[in-house]
Amino acid sequence: MANLQRLGAVAPLAVAEGLEEHAEAVMTASKTEYVPVDMGTLRASGVVLPPEVVGETVSVTMGYGGAASAYALAVHENPRSGHTGGVSPSGRHYKHWAQTGGWKYLETPFREMTPQVEGRVADAVQRAVTRLAP
């Protein structure tokens, strides 16, 4: 009973640990496989913020852009992102352009990796249980 009570006290923190690990994995995949890269500024702006625990609610925020979040969102939602070939829709040639990545660069790995979140959280809770064992 004492172990269960102690687990109840640390369970939200264990869940937060698992969710943060998952968010970091999603962000890593996004940065290495999906985000359009020209000069690397957008890729470098990707962050995972520390988990927030409010009562029994745990959340982890991740995203791109910081001060340039409008730009990050525009690129994320543009089907041409990473696939312009250096030419605008009107035929103007760009001085430089992303030659890798594509749109939905955070959404895509998030969706693909969603089945893994349960296992990551379960592993974090198991680690917490192991730490509590006398």
N, C-alpha and C positions, 0 to 999 in steps of 0.2 A: 504494500500500500504506500509506503514511504517513497519508493522509487517511482510509482505512478504519479504521486503528487509532485515530486520533483520534476518529472518529465513534463507534467502539465505546465509547470512554471517556465520551462525552457523550450517547450514545443514551438511557440511562435518564432523564437530565435533560430531554431533548427530549420524550420520551414523557410525563414528568411535566407539562411545560408544556402539552402538548396536552390531557391529561386534566383539568388544572385549568381550562383555557379552556372545556372542555365542561361541567364541573361548574358553573362560573359561569353559563353560558348556561342550563342546566337550572334553576338556582336563580332566575335572573332571570325565566324563564317561570313558574316556580312562584309567585313572589311577585306577579307582575303579572296572572296569569290564573287561578290555581287555588286559592290558599290562602284560606280563609274569613277575612274581615276584619270585625271589630266595632270594636275600639278600636285595632287595629294591632299589638298586643303580639306575637301569634304570628308575624305576617309579619316583624316586626323581629328576631325571634329566629333567622331562617334564616341559616345560615353555611356557607361552604365553607372547610375547613381547608387549610393548605398541604400540598402533596403530600409523601408519605413515600417515600423510595427506600431499599430495603434490598437490596443486591446488584443483581440484575436485576428485582426485584419493585417495582412502582410502585403506590401506592394514593393515592386522594384520598377524604377523608371529607366528607360534607355532611349537613346535617340541620337540624332545628328544635328549639326548646325550651330548650336549655341546662339550667338548673336545673329547668325545668318540662317536661322531656322526656316525662314520663308524660302530661301534659295534651296535648302536641303529638301523641303517639301515639294517645291516645283520640279526638282530633278527626280525625286522619288515617284512622282505621278506622271512623268513625261515618258511615253512609250518609246521615244527616240533616244532617250538617255543611253549613252555608250554606243550608239549605233548610227550616228549621224554621217560617218564617213568624212567629217570635216566640212560638210556643206549644210547651210541652213535650208529650211523648206522653200525659201524664195530663191535659192541658188547661190547665195553669198558664201564665199569660202571663209572658214574660221582660221585664225592665226594658230590656234591650238585647240585640241578637243580630246575628250575621253575616248580611248580606243579599247577600253575594257569595261566590263560591268554592264549594268542595265537598270531599268526602272524597277520599282518595288524592291529595292536593294536591302531593305530591312524586313519588310513584310514577307518576302519569299523565304528567307532562312527561318524566320519565326514560325511560319506555317509548317515548313518541312520538319522542323525540330520539335514541334509541340508534343509529339508522342514521347519524347525523351524526358519531359519535365517531371512526370510522375516518378520515374526512377531516380532522378537526381534528388528530388525532395525526400523520397523514401531513404536513400542512402544517407542524406544529411541527418534525418531523424534517427536512423540506426546508429550513426556515429555519436549522436547525443545520448542515446540510451547506453551505449558502451561506456561513455565517459562517466555516466551516473552509477554504473555498476560498482558495488563495494569491492 
